[in-house]
Amino acid sequence: MPSGRDIGRVLWPLVERIRARPKHAAVVVALILLVPVLLTGGQVIGLGGAPAGPGVVFAKSTLLSGSLNRLELRFIDPQSVVELPRGFLLVLNGQLSLQPTVGSGDVADGSLTLLVPPVLGTFTFSIESPKGRWAKPVQVLAGPTPVVSGQDTVSNLEYLTQAFQFRFSGSPKLRAAADHFYSTFAGLGLEAEMYFYPWEVERRPLPLRTFINLIVVCGFQRGTQEAGEWIVLGAHMDSVPQAIEGAYDDGSGTSALLEVAEGLSQFKTRHTIVYCLWGGEEEGLYGSNHWVANEVTGRVRLYVNMDMAGLSWPAPFNFTAFVGPDREEGVAEHPGLVAALENITDGELRYPREGNFSILEDPFGRSDHVSFWSLDAPTVFFFGADDIEYPEYHSQEDTLATMERHAGSRDLLAAGFDTLVWEAFYLAVHADLEELK
């Protein structure tokens, strides 16, 4: 680092020049202010005439994206407050928090745990105290073990489409898949439940009727404070009879739901979160309709649906969040929910929304979120490429290989799933900590 004498040699000619050319005073002052910044090498720097020593000392200057990070902080000045970058979530007593600042009382053991969003680059932690303001730049690098992952979602989908083909209602493979999902939820520490609803089917060409059981599998993550209010996340696990793998419709949503459940179940939540996989969707939303009518005992704060999802940005398809119920055209009925989705997309996850994302109130139906409109619950339907962009929908060509081809590569498909699971994860966190209407 240059010495004070070296700095003086640089600045003195500028001071002499300002005497001769007063108009250059602003330039010189700007240079004087910038020199300390350039010489710090990225260390905490003072702002607004603050003293040299900040009130908080950071033990490291790198964090890992998408991961839980332990950050050691030493509060020299107990009145100092650290402002977190947007989307960096504080973990307090095992629960995610939207708290934007950290004080000395939050790091009693000298450290705090942060969930860093799936971002890369340099981000600034602002330090404020009665003595002044400082900025601490921190580099976020790729993390090897993200809390939720598109790559893991693709792995879920690969297993699902190979182990449980022909998952249509009434088939042995759908029952086998339901048993697997039940065990998966139980393995995550959730209260797993399996529901059976008889469905009358007319068999043609013979005029015979029979009954088959429609199956719904759910995992309950009980809330610590307001367990009687539910946030429900769902996808349908059945496919049409002619589909072999049923990869996009709806292996995609099923695989994403399992990934989000694995990530969120690591944390305590204020409200109860319910993860549900519906049978009978292809027959007319029968599974979710029966479940809503018979099993819901609390207020549903939000329902999040994932169906034909994941083939979206950065793959060459739009990511759409349909917000409902939308009963009056041209009337904003859920401004808080729309604003939360825009904030998550733009500010916290920092995705390029323009031209890649659509967040809109729309009465678009055709999936299990419609069942929740009878409860007057707000819903979000995450959707990717439609049936025109993906003509293999409802056919034997609806396979993982077809999805990879449409995405452009397996990595691009995983990146699209990454967008989906992080959007769903952050939305569930906001719904747990804020009233979204």
C-alpha positions in Angstrom: 0.0 0.0 0.0 1.4 3.5 -0.8 2.8 5.6 2.1 1.4 8.9 3.2 4.4 10.6 1.5 3.5 8.9 -1.8 -0.1 10.1 -1.6 1.2 13.6 -0.8 3.3 13.6 -4.0 0.1 12.7 -6.0 -2.2 15.3 -4.3 0.1 18.3 -3.9 0.4 19.1 -7.7 -3.4 19.0 -7.8 -3.7 21.5 -5.0 -1.3 23.8 -6.8 -3.3 23.5 -10.0 -6.6 24.4 -8.2 -5.1 27.7 -7.2 -4.5 28.6 -10.8 -7.8 27.1 -12.1 -10.6 27.4 -9.6 -13.1 25.8 -12.0 -11.3 22.5 -11.5 -12.1 22.4 -7.8 -14.9 19.9 -8.1 -12.7 17.5 -10.0 -10.0 17.7 -7.4 -12.4 17.2 -4.6 -13.8 14.1 -6.3 -10.3 12.7 -6.7 -9.5 13.3 -3.1 -12.6 11.4 -2.0 -11.9 8.5 -4.4 -8.2 8.0 -3.5 -9.0 6.3 -0.1 -11.4 4.0 -1.8 -8.9 3.0 -4.5 -6.3 2.3 -1.9 -8.4 0.1 0.4 -8.2 -2.9 -1.9 -11.9 -3.7 -1.3 -11.9 -3.3 2.4 -14.5 -1.6 4.5 -14.4 2.0 3.5 -15.8 5.1 5.3 -18.6 7.1 3.8 -19.6 10.7 4.5 -16.6 11.7 6.5 -16.7 8.7 8.9 -13.7 7.8 11.1 -11.2 5.2 9.9 -12.5 2.4 12.0 -15.9 0.9 11.3 -18.1 -0.4 14.2 -18.2 -3.9 12.8 -15.5 -6.3 11.7 -16.2 -9.0 9.1 -14.1 -12.2 9.4 -14.4 -13.0 5.7 -15.0 -11.4 2.3 -16.6 -14.3 0.4 -19.9 -16.1 0.6 -21.4 -19.1 -1.3 -24.5 -18.6 -3.5 -27.7 -20.4 -2.8 -26.3 -21.8 0.4 -26.3 -21.3 4.2 -23.3 -19.3 5.2 -21.9 -18.8 8.7 -20.6 -15.2 8.9 -18.6 -14.1 11.9 -19.1 -10.5 13.0 -17.5 -8.6 15.8 -19.4 -5.5 16.9 -16.8 -3.0 18.2 -19.5 -0.5 18.5 -22.7 -2.1 20.0 -24.8 0.7 18.4 -23.8 -0.3 14.9 -26.3 -1.9 12.6 -25.5 -4.0 9.4 -27.9 -3.7 6.5 -28.1 -6.9 4.5 -28.2 -6.9 0.6 -31.7 -7.6 -0.7 -32.5 -11.3 -0.8 -29.9 -12.3 1.8 -32.1 -14.0 4.4 -31.1 -14.1 8.1 -31.7 -17.4 10.0 -32.7 -16.8 13.6 -33.4 -19.7 15.9 -33.8 -22.0 12.9 -36.3 -19.8 11.1 -35.8 -17.7 8.0 -36.3 -14.0 8.5 -37.0 -11.0 6.2 -35.3 -8.8 8.7 -33.2 -6.3 6.7 -30.7 -5.4 9.3 -28.5 -7.1 11.9 -27.5 -5.7 15.3 -25.2 -6.8 18.0 -28.1 -8.7 19.7 -28.5 -10.9 16.7 -24.9 -12.3 16.9 -24.5 -13.1 20.6 -22.2 -15.9 19.8 -20.1 -13.8 17.4 -21.7 -15.2 14.3 -24.9 -15.3 12.3 -26.3 -17.7 9.6 -27.3 -16.3 6.2 -29.1 -17.9 3.3 -27.5 -16.3 0.3 -29.7 -16.2 -2.8 -28.5 -17.9 -6.0 -26.6 -14.9 -7.2 -22.9 -14.3 -8.2 -20.9 -11.1 -8.0 -20.0 -8.4 -5.5 -22.6 -7.2 -2.9 -22.4 -4.5 -0.3 -23.2 -4.8 3.4 -23.8 -1.3 4.8 -22.7 -0.5 8.3 -24.2 2.4 10.2 -23.6 3.8 13.6 -23.9 7.2 15.3 -20.2 7.7 14.3 -20.8 7.3 10.6 -21.4 4.9 7.7 -19.3 2.3 6.0 -19.6 -0.1 3.1 -18.3 -3.7 3.2 -18.0 -5.4 -0.3 -18.4 -9.2 -0.2 -17.8 -11.5 -3.1 -20.5 -14.2 -3.7 -19.1 -17.3 -5.4 -20.8 -20.5 -6.7 -21.8 -22.8 -3.9 -21.5 -26.6 -4.2 -24.5 -27.4 -2.0 -27.5 -25.0 -2.6 -30.6 -25.2 -0.5 -32.7 -26.0 -3.6 -31.3 -26.9 -7.0 -32.4 -27.3 -10.5 -29.8 -30.0 -11.0 -31.4 -32.0 -8.1 -34.8 -31.4 -9.6 -33.7 -32.9 -12.9 -32.4 -35.9 -10.9 -35.8 -36.2 -9.2 -37.4 -36.2 -12.7 -35.1 -38.7 -14.1 -35.9 -41.2 -11.3 -39.6 -40.5 -11.5 -39.8 -41.0 -15.3 -37.9 -44.3 -15.2 -39.2 -45.9 -12.0 -42.9 -44.9 -12.3 -44.0 -44.9 -15.9 -47.7 -45.1 -16.9 -48.8 -43.1 -13.7 -52.4 -42.8 -14.8 -55.3 -42.9 -12.3 -56.0 -46.4 -11.1 -52.7 -47.8 -12.3 -50.3 -49.8 -10.1 -47.5 -47.5 -11.0 -49.4 -44.4 -9.6 -50.0 -46.3 -6.4 -46.3 -47.2 -6.2 -45.3 -43.6 -6.9 -47.7 -42.5 -4.1 -46.0 -44.9 -1.7 -42.6 -43.5 -2.7 -43.7 -39.9 -2.2 -45.3 -40.8 1.2 -41.9 -42.2 2.3 -40.1 -39.2 0.9 -42.2 -36.8 3.0 -41.8 -38.9 6.1 -38.0 -39.0 5.5 -38.0 -35.2 5.5 -39.5 -35.2 9.0 -43.0 -34.2 7.7 -46.3 -35.6 8.9 -47.1 -37.7 5.9 -50.7 -38.5 4.9 -52.2 -40.5 2.1 -55.9 -40.0 1.1 -58.1 -42.2 -1.0 -61.2 -40.8 -2.8 -63.5 -43.2 -4.7 -64.2 -42.2 -8.3 -66.9 -43.7 -10.4 -65.7 -44.5 -13.9 -67.8 -45.5 -16.9 -66.0 -48.1 -19.0 -66.7 -48.0 -22.7 -67.7 -49.6 -25.1 -69.4 -51.7 -22.5 -71.9 -49.8 -20.3 -70.2 -50.9 -17.1 -69.3 -48.7 -14.1 -66.6 -49.3 -11.6 -64.8 -47.4 -8.8 -61.2 -46.6 -8.6 -59.4 -44.8 -5.8 -58.0 -41.4 -6.5 -54.9 -40.8 -4.4 -53.5 -37.7 -2.8 -50.3 -37.6 -0.8 -49.4 -34.7 1.5 -46.6 -33.8 3.9 -47.4 -31.4 6.8 -44.7 -29.1 8.2 -46.4 -27.7 11.3 -46.0 -24.1 12.1 -44.5 -23.0 15.4 -46.8 -20.0 16.0 -49.9 -20.0 13.8 -50.2 -23.7 12.8 -53.9 -23.2 12.0 -53.1 -21.2 8.9 -51.7 -23.1 6.0 -49.5 -22.4 3.0 -50.1 -25.2 0.5 -47.8 -26.1 -2.4 -48.9 -28.6 -4.9 -48.4 -30.5 -8.2 -50.3 -33.4 -9.8 -48.6 -36.7 -9.8 -50.8 -38.5 -12.4 -50.4 -38.6 -16.1 -52.7 -39.5 -19.0 -52.8 -43.2 -20.0 -51.1 -42.7 -23.3 -48.1 -41.0 -21.7 -45.3 -43.3 -20.8 -43.0 -41.0 -18.8 -45.3 -38.0 -18.3 -42.2 -35.9 -17.9 -43.5 -32.4 -18.5 -47.1 -33.1 -17.6 -46.6 -33.2 -14.7 -43.4 -34.9 -13.7 -41.9 -31.5 -13.9 -44.1 -30.0 -11.1 -43.9 -33.2 -9.0 -40.1 -33.2 -9.1 -39.9 -29.4 -8.3 -42.3 -29.8 -5.4 -40.2 -32.5 -3.9 -37.1 -30.3 -4.2 -38.8 -27.3 -2.6 -40.1 -29.5 0.2 -36.6 -30.8 0.9 -35.2 -27.2 1.1 -38.0 -25.6 3.1 -38.3 -28.5 5.6 -34.8 -27.6 7.0 -36.3 -24.5 8.6 -38.9 -23.8 11.2 -41.9 -21.8 9.9 -44.5 -19.7 11.6 -47.4 -21.2 9.7 -48.1 -24.7 8.6 -46.7 -25.6 5.2 -48.4 -28.4 3.4 -46.8 -30.1 0.3 -49.4 -32.1 -1.7 -49.2 -34.3 -4.8 -52.6 -34.7 -6.4 -54.1 -37.7 -8.2 -57.0 -37.3 -10.5 -56.0 -34.0 -12.1 -56.2 -35.4 -15.6 -59.8 -36.6 -14.9 -60.9 -33.1 -13.9 -59.1 -31.9 -10.7 -60.9 -34.6 -8.7 -58.1 -35.3 -6.2 -57.5 -31.7 -5.2 -61.2 -30.9 -5.3 -61.9 -33.8 -2.8 -59.0 -32.8 -0.6 -60.1 -29.1 -0.4 -63.7 -30.2 0.4 -62.8 -32.7 3.1 -59.3 -32.1 4.6 -58.7 -28.3 4.9 -59.3 -27.3 8.5 -57.5 -24.0 8.6 -57.3 -20.8 6.6 -55.2 -21.2 3.4 -53.0 -18.1 3.2 -51.7 -19.1 -0.2 -51.7 -22.0 -2.7 -48.8 -22.4 -5.1 -49.3 -24.7 -8.1 -46.6 -26.1 -10.4 -47.8 -27.8 -13.5 -45.9 -28.0 -16.9 -43.2 -25.9 -15.3 -39.4 -25.6 -15.6 -39.2 -25.2 -19.3 -38.6 -21.4 -18.9 -35.9 -18.8 -18.5 -33.0 -19.2 -19.1 -34.2 -21.9 -21.5 -36.0 -20.1 -24.4 -39.5 -20.0 -22.9 -41.3 -17.5 -20.8 -41.7 -18.1 -17.0 -45.3 -17.2 -16.1 -46.9 -16.7 -12.7 -50.6 -16.6 -13.0 -52.2 -14.9 -9.9 -55.8 -15.7 -9.0 -58.6 -15.9 -8.5 -59.2 -13.2 -11.0 -62.9 -12.5 -11.0 -63.1 -9.0 -12.5 -61.2 -8.2 -15.7 -59.1 -5.0 -15.4 -59.4 -4.8 -11.6 -56.3 -5.4 -9.5 -57.5 -7.9 -6.9 -54.2 -9.2 -5.5 -51.8 -6.2 -5.7 -49.8 -7.4 -2.6 -49.2 -10.8 -4.1 -48.2 -9.4 -7.5 -45.8 -6.9 -5.8 -44.2 -9.7 -3.8 -43.6 -11.8 -6.9 -42.1 -8.7 -8.7 -39.9 -8.0 -5.7 -38.7 -11.6 -5.5 -37.9 -11.8 -9.2 -36.3 -8.4 -9.7 -34.8 -7.5 -6.3 -34.1 -10.6 -4.4 -33.3 -13.2 -7.0 -32.2 -10.6 -9.5 -33.6 -12.3 -12.6 -34.0 -10.3 -15.8 -37.8 -10.1 -15.8 -38.2 -7.9 -19.0 -39.0 -10.3 -21.9 -38.5 -13.4 -19.8 -41.1 -13.4 -17.0 -44.8 -12.6 -16.9 -46.5 -11.9 -13.6 -50.1 -11.2 -14.0 -53.6 -11.6 -12.6 -55.4 -14.0 -14.9 -58.3 -16.5 -14.7 -56.2 -19.2 -16.4 -57.5 -22.5 -15.1 -56.8 -26.1 -16.2 -54.9 -27.2 -13.1 -55.3 -27.8 -9.4 -55.1 -24.2 -8.2 -58.7 -23.8 -9.4 -59.8 -26.1 -6.5 -58.6 -23.6 -4.0 -60.7 -20.7 -5.4 -63.7 -22.2 -3.6 -61.9 -21.3 -0.4 -61.3 -17.7 -1.7 -57.6 -18.4 -1.2 -55.0 -16.5 -3.2 -53.2 -18.7 -5.7 -50.1 -18.6 -7.9 -49.7 -21.0 -10.8 -46.1 -21.3 -12.0 -46.1 -22.3 -15.7 -43.6 -22.7 -18.5 -43.8 -23.6 -22.2 -47.4 -24.2 -23.2 -48.9 -27.0 -25.3 -48.2 -25.1 -28.5 -44.6 -24.7 -27.7 -44.5 -28.2 -26.3 -46.7 -30.3 -28.7 -45.6 -33.6 -27.1 -47.8 -32.8 -24.1 -50.3 -35.7 -23.4 -48.4 -38.1 -25.7 -45.9 -40.9 -25.4 -43.2 -38.4 -26.6 -43.5 -36.4 -23.3 -40.2 -37.6 -22.0 -37.2 -36.2 -20.2 -35.2 -36.4 -23.4 -37.8 -34.3 -25.2 -37.7 -31.7 -22.5 -33.9 -31.5 -22.8 -34.2 -31.1 -26.5 -36.7 -28.2 -26.2 -34.6 -26.5 -23.5 -31.4 -26.8 -25.6 -29.5 -29.0 -23.2 -29.7 -30.8 -19.9 -27.9 -27.9 -18.2 -30.4 -25.4 -19.6 -33.2 -27.5 -18.4 -31.7 -27.6 -15.0 -31.2 -23.9 -15.1 -34.9 -23.4 -15.8 -35.8 -25.7 -12.9 -33.4 -23.6 -10.8 -35.5 -20.6 -11.5 -38.7 -22.4 -10.7 -37.7 -23.9 -7.3 -36.1 -20.7 -6.1 -39.2 -18.6 -7.0 -41.4 -21.1 -5.2 -39.0 -21.2 -2.2 -38.8 -17.4 -1.8 -42.6 -17.0 -2.3 -43.3 -19.6 0.5 -41.0 -17.7 2.8 -42.7 -14.4 2.1 -46.1 -16.0 2.6 -45.0 -17.3 5.9 -43.8 -14.0 7.1 -46.1 -11.5 5.4 -49.7 -11.2 4.5 -49.9 -11.5 0.7 -53.2 -10.5 -0.9 
